[in-house]
Amino acid sequence: MQQFLNHIQAELSQLYSDEEIRNFGFLMVEKVTGWNRTQIIVNKNTIFSSEQRNIADSFIEKLKNSEPIQYIMGETWFYGLKFKVDKNVLIPRPETEELVDWIINDVSRTESLSILDIGTGSGCIAIGLKSVLPVADVFAWDISAEALKIAAENAVHNNQNIVFQRVDILNVENETQKWDVIVSNPPYIPESEKQQINSNVLDYEPHLALFVSDRNPLIFYEKIVGFGLKHLKPGGKLFFETHQNFAQACVRLLTDKGFKDIELRKDMFNNDRMIRAVLK
C-alpha cells in the first residue's frame, strides 16, 4: 500500500501539488480496497493484487490526462452527502455549498416551503436543501435527460424525495405553480473565456452547463428573474450563483424588475458569487 502511494507521488509530482497527490492516493486506494483512511494507514504494508494494481494504474493515467478525480472515482462529496458524478453533470463546488448554506439559514426550517432548483445538474443543491429542510417540497428542473438521471440516482442514494422534471427554462410555458424559493446556478461563463479555463474543466465538464453566448451572458438570469416575477409567492426569495464579473449587472437587473432586499455576497475566495432577492 505504501509502495503504491510512493508510486503515485513519483508519477504525478510534475503535474500536481504534494497535497493533491496525497489526497488522490487515498481516494484511489479507498476506491480499490473499500477501506477508509484509518484502515489504509493501519494496513499500509498490504500489497495490491494484480487486478487492483491495474485499476489503480488506470486511475493514474487518467490523472495524467487532467481528468478530474471526481469523474475518475465516479463520485464526490457535497454538503456532507455523497453524489454520483459523470461527464453529464458539473462537479459540485464548495462555493455552491455556501449558497445552499445561505438558503438554509435564510428560510424557516419548520414551514412546508416549496422550493425550485433550476438547472439542477447532479441534484446537489436540491438534495442538499431537502436533507436539512425535510418538510419542504423540492422540485428540480434540467434540460438534460442524462443529468436528470444522475440527479434522480443521487436523490435515491441519499434518501431524499425530490420531484425531477425535464424543463428548458428558456422555453418554459403554461407553468402555473408558485414557489417560496427559486434557486439557480445557471450557465454563466461567456464563450470568449474558454481559453482561460483549465483543461480539467474544459475537456471534461459539460459545456451545456458552463457556457453562454457573449452576445447575452445574462440570458438565464433575465429569464429566471422574469419567471420569478410570475412564479414566486408574495415575499418569495430568489437565489443565484453568478459570475463575479456579472454580479453587479445581476443586481441591477433585479433592482430594475422591482425586487427588494437584494444582497450580494462573496464566496470563500472573495469573489462576488451569490445573490438573494425578495419579491415584493
N, C-alpha and C positions, 0 to 999 in steps of 0.2 A: 504493500500500500504506500509506504513512504517512498519507496523506489519510484513508483509511478508518479507521485506528486512531484518528485525531483525531476522526472522526465518532462512533465508539463511545464515546469519552470524553464527548463532548458529550451524547449520547443517554442515557447511563446514570449520569451524575455525581450525580444526585439520589437514586439507588437503591442504589448500591454504592460501596465504597471505591475509591480510585485503584489500589490493589494488585490488587483483584479485577478491576477493569475491564481493567487491563493483561494479566492472565492470560487473561481471557475473549477479549480481542482476539487474542492469539497463538493460542489454541485454535481460534478461528473461522477465522483465516487459514490455519492448518495444515490444517484440515478442507477448506477450499475449494480450496487450491492443492496440497496434498500435500507442501508444503515443511516442513523443520524450522525451528527458531527462528533458527539461524545463516543459513540461506538467506533467510528473511524479512528479516532485517536487511540482508543484502547486496543484496537486491532491493527495498529499501524504496520505490523510485521507480516500481515496476511498477504499472500501472493494471489494476484488475479488469475483466473482461469484464462485459457487462450481465447475463449468466446468473450469474456468480459474485457480482456485487453483489446480485442478487435473493435468492440463497440466504443470503448474509451478513446482509442486512436482515431476512430471516425469523427468523434466529437472535436478532437484537436484539429483535424484537417478543416473542419467547418469553421472553427475559430480563426484559423489562418486566413480563411477567405472572408473574414469580417462578418460572418453570420452571427446575429445576436444570440447570446447564450440562452435567452428565454425561448427562442424558437427551437434551438437545438435540444433543449430539455423538454420542450412542449408545454411548459407551464411557468408561472411566475406568481408572486405574492402581491396582493393589493389590499390595503386596509385590513390586514390580518387574515385574509382569505386567500385560498389557492385558486388560481384561474388557469384554465387551459388556453393556450395561445398558439396560433399558427399564422401563416402568411396572409390570411384573410382578415386579420384584426390587428390594430395597433397594439403595441406593448404598453400596458398601463404604466403611467409615470407617477413618481412621488408628488409632483406638483398637483396632479389631479386628486390625489388623496387629500391635499389641503382644501380643494374645492368641496369634496364630499364632507369633510370635517366642518367647513363653514356652514353648509346647508343644515347639517345635523344640529349644530349649535344655534341656528337661527330660527328653527321651527319648533313646534310643540312635539314632544315625544309621545304624548298621550292621546292627541286628537287623531281621528281617522282621516288623514290627509290623502289627497290624490296627487301623485307625482308623475310627470312625464319626462323621460330621458330621450332626447332627440339625437340620433346618431350614436347608438349605444355601443357598437363595436363588440368587444368581448363581454359587454354587460357589466363592466366593473363599477361604473357609477350607480346604476340601478340596483345591483346586488349589494353593493356596499351600503347604500342608503337603507334598503329593506332590512339588512341584517341588524341595524340599530333602531330602525323605525318599524317594528313588526306590524303595527296596526295600520300602517299606510298602505294604500292601494298604488302599486308602482307599475307603470306602463313604460315600455321601451321600444323605440322605433329605429329602424335602419333600412337603408335602400338595398343593402347587400344580403341576399339569402344565405350566403356562406357565413357571413358574420353572425346572423341571427341563429344559425345552427350552433355555432360555438357558444354564443351567449346563453342559449337555452340549456346546453350541456352544463355550463358553469352554474346556472341557477339551480339545476337539479343537484349537482355535486355539493353545493353549499346550502342546500335545503331551504331555498328561498323561492317564494311563489311570485313570479313576475309575468305580466301579460306582454308578450313579444308580438310585434306586428311589423310587416314589411310595408314601409311607407317612405315615399320620396317627399321630404319636407318642401322641396322647391315646387312640387306639383300637387300638394295635398288639396283635396276638395271634399265638400259635403261632410266635414267633421262637425259634430255637434257637441261633443263632450267638453267640459271645462275642468281645469286643474288648479290646485292650490299652489303648486310649484312646477315650473318648467325649467329644466336644466339642459345645457348642451355644451359639448366640447366638439365643435364642428371643424371641418377642414378650414385652415386659415393661413397656410403658407403660400405666398404667391409663387407662381411658376418660375419667376425670374430668380428666386432664391435657391433653386435646385443645386446650383453649383457650390453653394455654401453648406449643403447638407452632407453629413458624414456618410460614407459608403454603407455602413452597417444599417443605416436608416433608409437611404435612397435605394439601395439594391434589394432590400428585403421587405420593408413595411409597405402596406397597400397605399398606392398613390391616391386612390379614390378618397381615402380618409385623411390625406395630408394636404393636398394642393388645391388651390383655387386660381382662377384666371387673374392675371394682372389687371385686366380691364375692370374687374369689380371684386376686389378681395373681401369685401364685406357682404357678399351676396347672401350667405347663410344667415348672418346676423340681421340683415334687413328683413329677410323672410321670416325668421323666428320672432323678431320683435313685432312684426305685423300680425303674425299668428297669435302671439301672446296677448295682443290687444283684444282679440276676439275670444280667446280660449283660456285666459286666466280668470279665475273668480275675482270679485272685488277684493282688493288687498292682497291678491296673489303675487307671488315672487318669481322673478326670472333670474336665473344664474347662468353665467357664461364663463368658459375658459377662453382666452383670447391671445392673439399675437401681441407681443409687447409694443410693436410699432403701430398697431391699430387700436390700442386700448382707449386712447382719448377720443378717437373717432367713434368708437362704440358708445362711449359715454355721451357724446353729442347726439348720436342717433337716438338713444334712449330719452335724453332730455327733450329733443325735438318732438318725440312721439308722446310726450306727456307723462312719462314715468316719474316717480318720485323716490326719495331716499336712495338715490343712486350712489353706490360705493364701489370704488376701485381698490383692489388690494394687490400687493406684491407677493410673489411666491418666495420660496426658500432661497432662491438665487437672486433676489432683489429685482426681479423683472415684473413689470405690470402684467398681471396674468388673470385675475379673477374679478368679475363684476357681478354685483347684485342690484336689482332694481325692483321697485314695488309698483303695482298697478294702482292707480288712484281709485 
